[in-house]
Amino acid sequence: MSDRPASPAPGRLEEWEQRTEVPLFVAGLVFLAGYAARVLFPVGYQPWRDIALALVAATWLLFAVDYGVRLRLSGLGVRFVHSRWLDTAVLLLPLLRPLRMVKVYTAVQKRTDRPRLSLYARVMAYASLTAGLLGFSCALAVYYQERGAQGASIRTFGDAVWWACATLTTVGYGDAVPVTPVGRVIAAFLMACGLALLGAVTGSFSSWLVEVFQREDEKKPPAGT
């Protein structure tokens, strides 16, 4: 008989995720609000900047505790880091938490008896909400990096929001562009997300239209009757 301890049951991890996904999403919004206040409030605007920093630190600590619990319950050890790469990415960069939107919806659905949205409605809702939160997060991050850079064209938060909208929609006017290395990395990430989200929305909308037209054609009486 082996003396090796048994790994935690996968059901315990699923139960933990179902219970914590929505509260952690709310914590993610609190983190975003604190980060936004920290970036947008001018230096010396006390005590609000200190409160914002405390919110950011407290919510990040909450994410770290949650990550540790997930790692323990998974029974995977260090393999958890790459096998659950999204959890790891969200811990390192909490502004990416909108990418967990699908899991948030799944957790809510399991806890309620409300009817599910149609597939097309879900895809468009996920994509729209994710695009809004990611665009706002990236606008904050780019504004923080660019506002004091030499030769920067993004000098106000309004410029950053305009840049984020142009980037997410893949328009790319070029009137506001990042010049710092970190700003360009954020821009590349947002470009990739914009292409994926735009493709998801347009693909779902096209499929929905095809389905509607097929149903209408099936309702028509056969020719010659």
C-alpha positions as a printed NumPy array, in Angstrom:
array([[  0.   ,   0.   ,   0.   ],
       [  1.444,   3.382,  -1.043],
       [  2.224,   6.021,   1.585],
       [  1.885,   8.739,  -1.026],
       [ -0.779,  11.307,  -0.03 ],
       [ -3.834,  11.468,  -2.208],
       [ -4.294,  14.511,  -4.405],
       [ -7.196,  16.785,  -3.575],
       [-10.337,  15.922,  -5.464],
       [-10.93 ,  18.068,  -8.579],
       [-14.46 ,  18.705,  -7.335],
       [-13.116,  20.772,  -4.454],
       [-11.336,  23.095,  -6.885],
       [-14.472,  23.439,  -9.017],
       [-16.558,  24.193,  -5.93 ],
       [-14.058,  26.836,  -4.785],
       [-14.033,  28.478,  -8.209],
       [-17.827,  28.496,  -8.392],
       [-18.089,  30.193,  -5.004],
       [-15.32 ,  32.759,  -5.506],
       [-15.518,  33.698,  -9.193],
       [-18.148,  36.424,  -8.783],
       [-16.676,  37.971,  -5.576],
       [-13.256,  37.999,  -7.228],
       [-14.704,  39.691, -10.293],
       [-16.121,  42.394,  -8.013],
       [-12.693,  42.622,  -6.353],
       [-11.236,  43.049,  -9.835],
       [-13.52 ,  46.031, -10.417],
       [-12.388,  47.47 ,  -7.065],
       [ -8.769,  46.951,  -8.139],
       [ -9.493,  48.737, -11.417],
       [-11.163,  51.624,  -9.598],
       [ -8.221,  51.954,  -7.202],
       [ -5.71 ,  51.791, -10.048],
       [ -7.684,  54.398, -12.008],
       [ -7.765,  56.746,  -9.023],
       [ -4.056,  56.236,  -8.46 ],
       [ -3.294,  57.09 , -12.097],
       [ -5.771,  59.92 , -12.639],
       [ -5.584,  61.792,  -9.338],
       [ -2.757,  64.352,  -9.361],
       [  0.231,  63.993,  -7.054],
       [ -0.546,  65.452,  -3.642],
       [ -4.251,  64.718,  -3.951],
       [ -4.471,  63.202,  -0.493],
       [ -5.855,  61.149,   1.159],
       [ -7.495,  59.698,  -1.951],
       [ -4.275,  58.517,  -3.562],
       [ -3.344,  56.671,  -0.379],
       [ -6.811,  55.077,  -0.209],
       [ -6.496,  54.032,  -3.851],
       [ -3.099,  52.463,  -3.191],
       [ -4.526,  50.581,  -0.205],
       [ -7.386,  49.225,  -2.358],
       [ -4.946,  48.068,  -5.033],
       [ -2.706,  46.345,  -2.479],
       [ -5.603,  44.706,  -0.599],
       [ -7.288,  43.334,  -3.708],
       [ -4.   ,  42.057,  -5.138],
       [ -3.346,  40.26 ,  -1.835],
       [ -6.812,  38.711,  -2.158],
       [ -5.938,  37.492,  -5.651],
       [ -2.68 ,  36.006,  -4.354],
       [ -4.499,  34.117,  -1.576],
       [ -7.044,  32.806,  -4.092],
       [ -4.232,  31.669,  -6.411],
       [ -2.573,  29.814,  -3.55 ],
       [ -5.834,  28.049,  -2.666],
       [ -6.418,  27.056,  -6.297],
       [ -2.878,  25.721,  -6.556],
       [ -3.331,  23.668,  -3.375],
       [ -6.728,  22.27 ,  -4.35 ],
       [ -5.624,  21.385,  -7.885],
       [ -3.036,  18.875,  -6.651],
       [ -0.823,  19.801,  -9.629],
       [  1.987,  21.499,  -7.741],
       [  4.192,  23.679,  -9.953],
       [  2.436,  22.318, -13.05 ],
       [ -0.516,  24.501, -12.076],
       [  1.452,  27.586, -13.171],
       [  1.464,  26.683, -16.867],
       [ -1.593,  24.422, -16.981],
       [ -3.738,  27.267, -15.612],
       [ -1.89 ,  30.039, -17.408],
       [ -4.83 ,  32.444, -17.325],
       [ -4.967,  32.295, -13.526],
       [ -1.225,  32.999, -13.431],
       [ -1.509,  35.902, -15.879],
       [ -4.362,  37.453, -13.899],
       [ -2.329,  37.211, -10.688],
       [  0.682,  38.95 , -12.274],
       [ -1.458,  41.521, -14.117],
       [ -4.847,  41.93 , -12.404],
       [ -5.938,  44.345, -15.15 ],
       [ -6.355,  41.218, -17.315],
       [ -9.168,  39.9  , -15.097],
       [-11.837,  40.787, -17.729],
       [-10.455,  37.823, -19.711],
       [-12.123,  35.558, -17.109],
       [-15.56 ,  36.853, -18.1  ],
       [-16.667,  33.471, -19.464],
       [-15.899,  31.746, -16.166],
       [-17.768,  34.466, -14.282],
       [-20.892,  33.856, -16.369],
       [-20.581,  30.089, -15.908],
       [-20.33 ,  30.499, -12.138],
       [-23.413,  32.743, -12.076],
       [-25.383,  30.332, -14.253],
       [-24.644,  27.388, -11.974],
       [-25.94 ,  29.315,  -8.966],
       [-29.214,  30.455, -10.527],
       [-32.132,  28.856, -12.308],
       [-32.442,  31.624, -14.866],
       [-32.525,  30.525, -18.506],
       [-29.278,  30.788, -20.405],
       [-28.763,  33.403, -23.07 ],
       [-28.512,  32.143, -26.614],
       [-25.044,  31.286, -27.863],
       [-24.897,  34.35 , -30.085],
       [-26.089,  36.675, -27.331],
       [-23.5  ,  35.257, -24.938],
       [-20.63 ,  35.709, -27.376],
       [-21.596,  39.29 , -28.166],
       [-22.175,  40.127, -24.497],
       [-18.822,  38.609, -23.467],
       [-16.989,  40.372, -26.26 ],
       [-18.601,  43.756, -25.629],
       [-18.05 ,  43.75 , -21.875],
       [-14.52 ,  42.377, -22.198],
       [-13.652,  44.958, -24.837],
       [-14.932,  47.789, -22.641],
       [-13.054,  46.697, -19.523],
       [ -9.849,  45.828, -21.372],
       [ -9.951,  49.068, -23.344],
       [-10.361,  51.111, -20.163],
       [ -7.6  ,  49.152, -18.397],
       [ -5.157,  49.527, -21.288],
       [ -5.998,  53.215, -21.635],
       [ -5.055,  53.716, -17.984],
       [ -1.842,  51.711, -18.329],
       [ -0.751,  53.498, -21.51 ],
       [ -1.587,  56.915, -20.081],
       [  0.523,  56.134, -17.014],
       [  3.482,  55.192, -19.231],
       [  3.139,  57.924, -21.849],
       [  2.078,  61.098, -20.064],
       [  5.61 ,  62.178, -19.154],
       [  7.518,  60.622, -22.057],
       [  9.473,  62.772, -24.464],
       [  7.717,  63.179, -27.805],
       [  4.545,  61.477, -26.556],
       [  1.298,  62.099, -28.415],
       [ -0.798,  60.638, -25.574],
       [ -0.671,  63.345, -22.922],
       [ -4.172,  63.23 , -21.422],
       [ -6.455,  60.401, -20.385],
       [ -8.827,  61.477, -23.142],
       [ -6.031,  60.865, -25.662],
       [ -5.499,  57.407, -24.135],
       [ -9.202,  56.516, -24.397],
       [ -9.28 ,  57.691, -28.028],
       [ -6.185,  55.583, -28.749],
       [ -7.763,  52.53 , -27.06 ],
       [-10.968,  52.87 , -29.108],
       [ -9.021,  53.19 , -32.368],
       [ -6.842,  50.21 , -31.466],
       [ -9.648,  47.906, -30.32 ],
       [-11.656,  48.561, -33.469],
       [ -8.491,  48.012, -35.575],
       [ -8.974,  51.442, -37.195],
       [ -5.567,  52.79 , -36.183],
       [ -5.747,  56.466, -37.156],
       [ -2.166,  57.026, -36.017],
       [ -2.793,  60.429, -34.462],
       [ -2.126,  59.029, -30.967],
       [  0.493,  56.296, -30.634],
       [  2.631,  55.003, -27.749],
       [  6.339,  55.86 , -27.858],
       [  7.593,  54.045, -24.738],
       [  8.59 ,  50.344, -24.875],
       [  6.004,  49.325, -22.256],
       [  3.328,  51.381, -23.995],
       [  4.027,  49.601, -27.28 ],
       [  3.826,  46.183, -25.614],
       [  0.409,  47.146, -24.218],
       [ -0.607,  48.37 , -27.68 ],
       [  0.403,  45.066, -29.313],
       [ -1.613,  43.148, -26.721],
       [ -4.671,  45.338, -27.258],
       [ -4.388,  44.961, -31.034],
       [ -4.454,  41.172, -30.704],
       [ -7.449,  41.337, -28.341],
       [ -9.228,  43.74 , -30.675],
       [ -8.856,  41.385, -33.636],
       [-10.096,  38.407, -31.589],
       [-13.073,  40.235, -30.073],
       [-14.095,  41.859, -33.344],
       [-13.923,  38.493, -35.091],
       [-16.03 ,  36.881, -32.368],
       [-18.738,  39.543, -32.583],
       [-18.927,  39.713, -36.379],
       [-18.826,  35.916, -36.692],
       [-21.635,  35.47 , -34.158],
       [-23.728,  38.199, -35.753],
       [-23.279,  36.679, -39.221],
       [-24.218,  33.213, -37.935],
       [-27.309,  34.638, -36.25 ],
       [-28.39 ,  36.338, -39.498],
       [-27.92 ,  33.101, -41.461],
       [-30.006,  31.222, -38.895],
       [-32.781,  33.843, -39.056],
       [-32.885,  33.728, -42.861],
       [-32.967,  29.922, -42.816],
       [-35.952,  29.945, -40.457],
       [-37.742,  32.453, -42.676],
       [-37.095,  30.314, -45.756],
       [-38.457,  27.229, -43.986],
       [-41.699,  29.087, -43.195],
       [-42.332,  29.914, -46.854],
       [-44.75 ,  27.556, -48.624],
       [-43.229,  25.467, -51.45 ],
       [-43.446,  27.013, -54.903],
       [-46.54 ,  26.019, -56.888],
       [-48.804,  25.407, -53.861]])
